[in-house]
Amino acid sequence: MNERDPHPSATSRSGLAQPLLTAAQVAQLLGVPQSSVYDYARRLHDPLPSVQIGRHRRFVLPDLEAWIGDQRPA
């Protein structure tokens, strides 16, 4: 443990090296309505990767970038 990061192993395990994005932030990045972000995250086939935290849905930027890359035609 150190002063700046009291739980370094927990941070690296959880992938929280970057801040989590809200649906509004993702919608702005993708240029789509916020309701579409929620729809993409809930769909059964190829959902937009997200984390459910209580009632809140959050998104990790590298996961979002990988998902966008997968959407491109081969």
MOGI-V561585 format. One record per backbone hydrogen bond with DSSP energy under -1.0 kcal/mol. NH is the residue of the N-H (numbers start at 1). CO is the residue of the C=O. If there is no record, write none. Layout:
nh,co
NH,CO
NH,CO
This chain:
nh,co
2,5
11,7
12,8
13,9
14,10
16,11
21,59
26,22
27,23
28,24
29,25
30,26
31,27
32,27
37,33
38,34
39,35
40,36
41,37
42,38
43,39
48,40
51,58
53,56
56,53
58,51
59,21
64,60
65,61
66,62
67,63
68,64
69,65
70,66
